[in-house]
Amino acid sequence: MKIIKDPVHGYVEVEEFALALLDSPVLQRLRYIKQLGFSYLVYPGANHTRFEHSLGTMFLADVACRRFGLSDPERTLVVAAALLHDIGHGPFSHASEPLMEKYLNRTHDDIEMIVKDQAGNLLQAIGVDPDELCLVVKGKHPLSGIIHGDLDVDRMDYLLRDAYYTGAPYGTVDAQRLIRHLIQTPEGTVLDENGVNAAESLLIARTLMRPSVYYHHVSRIGESMFQLAVLEHLGDAPDAETQKILIMDDPSCMHALQTSEKPVVRALAARLYERRLYKRALSVGSDQVNVAGFEDGAPIEKCRAFANRIAELAGILPHEVLVDIPSIPSEMSLGVRVKNRNAVVDFEEFSPRVRTLNATRREQWRLGVYTISGQQERVADAACEVLHIRKPTRQDTLF
């Protein structure tokens, strides 16, 4: 057994069966992938990695497995899945997710090929079926709820960890109390009524962390610049080249962009490295745009098509405009029910706050259009025409 000091959870014990996974190249790679992508451009302390998060998720998964009284083989399966659940991430974490969907037709949860090629033998050696582990990670296994559910340990760890490293005071979650009050029943997971406040704190943290950290406009600008740089760098490159760059870690990917043969790519990479970011031409909410057309956001190629039309109308170069259209936040609903002395009832009966939080999340949604300094007004006018945006007031236009 190895003991690792974690700043969030304290001393984390890593059992023998997990040590080989922990030391494997596929997991060590996560030391070089930032958990929050380009949020370090906003919060200088946000340099924590997917490796740390995986370790923390493993720790909480073990606590939950013991709380639920799972058998040793079940606990080994879940703990291993928690440790490996993020090995599918590309460079800069979620910043490369749209690129993976475009070029590789997969998301970071699709880890089957990675597990088969790089971790299959290690898993079999500890008695874990690689295919079963992949089902746990994708949420298609009876035990998935521990790391992939309404009150999962993955979310508990990243909220706590992201709040710690950014300094944002919104990610407070009493993970240990929440796990302590979860009950496994034949009908699924039930929450003891004494854990309702802890569950509410998780939902509140998710809501407050969205605009201040996960969807902060500077982070989104950094992500958009990175995505454009990769698109320009790859162009019509063969599949082998796209696969190569999207499985890199952060430093390797940035080096590839900085040394690209294409001047536009090198310029974008230099801007990111030196924090000379694009500026907001528009940042509009759902009340200013036909939100029904963007319910699921817009894929990266559609955003580029919009950007090209806006740039042409504004009379500037295509790479000088970025369009960012995230999906509308999904409704938060806790599938777990609450058990009190008399009955088991829906969580919403105990917590009417869920409805308010969902309304708040929808109000937080923003469509962003970004451009180089000095072109904001022209780009804003062109974007309003192309995207059929209601002309913003002076307060809506942010420079």
N, C-alpha and C positions, 0 to 999 in steps of 0.2 A: 504493500500500500504506500502511496505517496500523498503527502499533505502539501497543498498549495495555498498560499495566502492571497485571498481575493479581497479587493477593497470594498466590494458590495456585500458579500455574504460571510466574510471572515475566513476561517480555515475550512478549506474544501478537501475532503478525503477522496482520493481516486483509487478505486480498488484495482486489484491485479488484472482483472479481465478487461478493464478500460484503459490500462496503461499502454498496451500495444496500439490501440486506436489513437490515443492522445499523442503518441510519438510518431504516428504515421505521416508521410509527406502530404497526404490529402487533407489532413487536419492542420498540420503545421503551416500549410499555405495560408490558412485563415489569419495567421498572425500579421499578414501583410495586406489585409483587406479591411478598410475602415468600416466600422459598424454603421456610421451615419453618412457615408459618402462624402459630400462636399459641405457638410455642416460645420466642419472645422474653419471654413471661411467666415462663419458667423461667430461660433464659439471656439476660441483657441484651444480649449481643453478637450474638445470632441475628437480625440485621436485614438479612442479605444477601438478594438478590433472585433471581428467575428469570432476569433479564437476565445477571447475572454467571455463573450456572450455564450458561446457553446459550452464552456466550462460551467458557467452559472446556471444555464438551462439544465445541464446534467445534474448539478447539485439539487436543484428544486425538484426535478423529476424523481430523483432517488427518495427525497423526502415524501413526495406524493405516493410513490409506490409502497413505501413502508406504512404510510398512513392507511392505505387501502388494503394492506395485508396481501399483496400480490405474492405469488410463488417466486422462488428464485429465478427460474427460467423466464417468467414474465417480466420480472424486475430487470434482468439483464438485457432483455429485448428493448424495453422502454428507455433505459439509461443509455444504451448504445445508440438508439435512434435520436435521443436528445443531443448526444455528443456530435453526431454526424448530420444533424438536420439542416445545417447551413452550408454544406460542402459544395452545393450547386451554385452558389453565388459567383457572379462575375466580378470584374474589377469595380471598385467603388460601390459595391453592394447593389442597392436598388437603382442606382443611376444607370447600370448596364442592363437592367431587366428588359426594357423595351427593345434593346438591341438584340438580346438573346431570343426574344419572341419573334423578331423580324427575320433574323439570320439562321437561328438554330431551331425554331419552332418548339421551344421549351421554356419553362420558368425555372426558378431556383429550386422548386420542390421536385422537379423531375431528375432524380439523382440515380436512376437505375443503372445507366451506363457507367457512371463514375464509380458507384459501389462495385459493380461487376469487375471493372478493370483494375481498381486500386484498393479496394477494401474487402472484397469477397472472401479471400483466404483468411484474413484476420478475423472476420466475423464467424466463419465456419469453425475456426479454431476455438472460439469461446462458446460455441453451441448456438449461435444465432443464425437463422435463415436470412440471407441477404434480401430475398424477395419479400419476406414478411416485414423486415425493417423498412423497406421502401414504402410499403403499404401504410405503416404507422406514420411515416413522415408526410405522406400525401393525404392523411386523414381518412383512410379507407380500411381501418382496422378497428376491432372493438376496443383496443387500448389507446387509440389515437387521441382521445379527448384530453389525455394528460399533457401532451405537447402540441396539440392541434385542435383546440376546441374553444368553447365560450369563456372558460376560466382556465386557460392553459398556462403552463409554467414558462413557455417561450415568451409570451406577452408580459408576464410578471417580471421576468428578468430584464427584458430590454427596456421596459419603462423605468425600473429602478436604476439600471446602469446608465441609460441615456440622460436621466435627470442628474445623476451623480457627476458625470463627466462634462455636461454642458453647464451645470450650475443652475439650470432652470428649476424653479421650486414647485413644479407641477406633477412630477412623476411619482409621488408618494403612494406606495402600495404596501400594505402589510401582508406580504406573501405568505409568511409562516402562519399567520392567523387564518388567512383565507383557506390555505390547504388544510389546516386543522379542522375547519368546519365543513369540509366537503365529505359527503358520505356516498359510497358506492352501493347501489342497489341493483337488483335484477332489471329494473326499468331504466337504469341510467344513473347519472350523478345527481345527487340532491344536496342542497345547501342548508345547513342548520341555520335557524333564524338568527343565531348569534353572530353569524358571518355576513349578514346582509350589509353592514356598514363597510366591511372590508371589500366586499364585491362592488359596492357603490364607489369606493375610492379608486378602484381600478378603472371603472367606466369614466369617472371624472378626469382621471389622469390621462386616459386616451384622448379625451375631448380637448383638454387644455394643451397637451403636447403637440397636437396637430399644427396649429398656426404658429406656435412659438418655436418649434424645432423641426418637425417632419416636413412641414410645408412652408417654412420660412422662405420669403421671396429670394433671398440671397442664395440659399441652398438650391432653390429651383433654377435660378439663373446659372449657377455653376454646373448643375446636372445637364441643363439644356446645351450649354457650350460644349461640355464633354461629349454629349451624344452627337452633336453636329460634327465635332472633330473626328470621331470614330467613323461616322457615315462618310465623310469626305475622304478619310484615309483608306477605307475599304473600297469604296466605289463599286466596281464590278469585279472585285477580287474573287478568286475561286473559293470554294467552300473550305478548303484546308486553311487558307489564310484567315478567314473569318473565325473559324473554330479556334485557331491559335491565339488570336488577340483577345477573344472573349473568355478564355480560360486563364489568362494572365492574372497576376496579382496587381495591386495598385502601382507600385514603382515601375514594374516592367511595362505596363500599359502606357503610363505617362511617358516613359522613355521612348517607346515606339512612336508616340504622337509627336514628341519633341524632335525626333530625328526623321520624321516622315519626308518623303520626296516631294510632298505637296505643300507649297508655301502657306495656303490657307490653314492647313492643319497645324503647321508649326506656329503660326500666329495665334491661333486659338489656344494651343497648349501653353504658349508663353504668357498669354493673358491670364490663364488659370493659375500658372505657377507664380506670377507676380501680383495676383489679385487685382488685375485691371479688368473688372467685370463689365458686362453689358448693363445698361440701365433699364428701368421699367418705363415703357411707353404707356402701357395700360395695365391695370389690375382691376378686373371687374367681377362683380358677384353675379349670382343667378338672376337677380332682378333686372340686369341690364342686357341679358343675352337670352336667346331661345334655348334654355337649358335642356329641353327635351331632346334636342339634337346632339347633346354632348353627355347624355346620362352615363354612358360607359367611357367617357373621355374620348380621346382621339389617338389612334396609333401614330407612331413616329413619322411614317411616310405621309400621313394626312396633314400632320402639323407642318411638315416641310413644304407641302404643296401650298398651304395657307401662307406660310412665310414667304415663299417665292412670289406669290401674287401681291402680297403687301409690299414687298421690296420693289417690285416692278412699278406699282402705283406710286410709291414714295420716291422713286428715282434713285434708289441706292442698290448696292450689290446684294444678291440673295443671301450670302452668309452673314450679312449685317443685320438680319432680322431672325428672331427666334419666337416661336409660338408654343406655349405650354398650356395644354388642356387636360388636366387630370380628370379622372372619373369622379362623379358625384359620390360623396361618402355613403357607404351602405348603412342601412339601419342597424344600430346596435340592438341586439335582443339576446338575452341570456336564456339559452335553452334549458338551463338547470331550473329546477323548481325548488321552492323553499319549504322546509319541514318545520312546523311549529308543534306545540303540544297536541293540537287537535286534528290537523290535516296537513296535506301537502298541496301547496297552491303555486300559481305562476309567480315568478319573481316580480313582475310588474305590479302585482297586487300589494306587495310589500314596499315597492319603490316606484312611485309615480315620477321620480326624477328622470327615468329612462326616456320618457317622451320628450321632456325638455332638452335633454342632452342631444337627442337625435335632431331636433329642430336647430339647435346650436351648430351641430356639425354641418348641416346643409348650408347654413348661413356663412360658414367659414370658407366655403368653396370659392376659389378664384381662378379665372382665366387670365393668363399673363401673356403679354407681348413685350419683348425686350429688344433693344437695339443699342448701337454704339452712341456714345455721348454726343449730344448736339443734334441728333436726329429724332428725338422723342416725339416732338409735336407732329412732324410730317408722318411718322410711322403710326402714331395714334389715329390720325385722321384716316389714313389708308386702311388701318385695321378695322375701324368702325364700319367702313364701307364693305370690306371683304367678308367680315364675320357677322355683319348685320347687328352690330352692337349699338344700343341706344347711346347717343352722344353723352359722355360722362360730364359731370359737373367739375368745377375746379378742384373740389375736394376729392373726387374720384381719380383724377389724373395724378399719378405719383412719379416724381422724377428722381 
